[in-house]
């Protein structure tokens, strides 16, 4: 999966550094770096699948990258709760449906991402 990012006045400064660093690595397809911002025991929910820890997450992200080419647009940031950050994104590519709007919901613990939920 080739991922590129287009930014529509996306304000990186609104994000905690750990979330910004994770997103930069993820969009650049540097998944090995991206998962280092997750807690060792992080829970990641992606496409309805629950992953436990860095290793399972890295495996799924790498498998997806092998199948699909994706362009990611980072749209907006909100904070629905304490220590929770939501980043709305738009993906386009050669995956089924070709386009989708996703919410990436990050729950932080100290300086790491404890939970990441990626939902439609």
Buried (B, 14 or more C-beta within 10 A) or exposed (E): BEBEBEEEEBEBEBBBEBBBBBBBBBBEBEBEBBBBBBBEEBBBBBEEEEBEBBEBBBEBBEEBBEEBEBBBBBBBBEEEEEEBBBBBBBBBBEBEEEEBEBBBBBBBEEEBBBBBBBEE
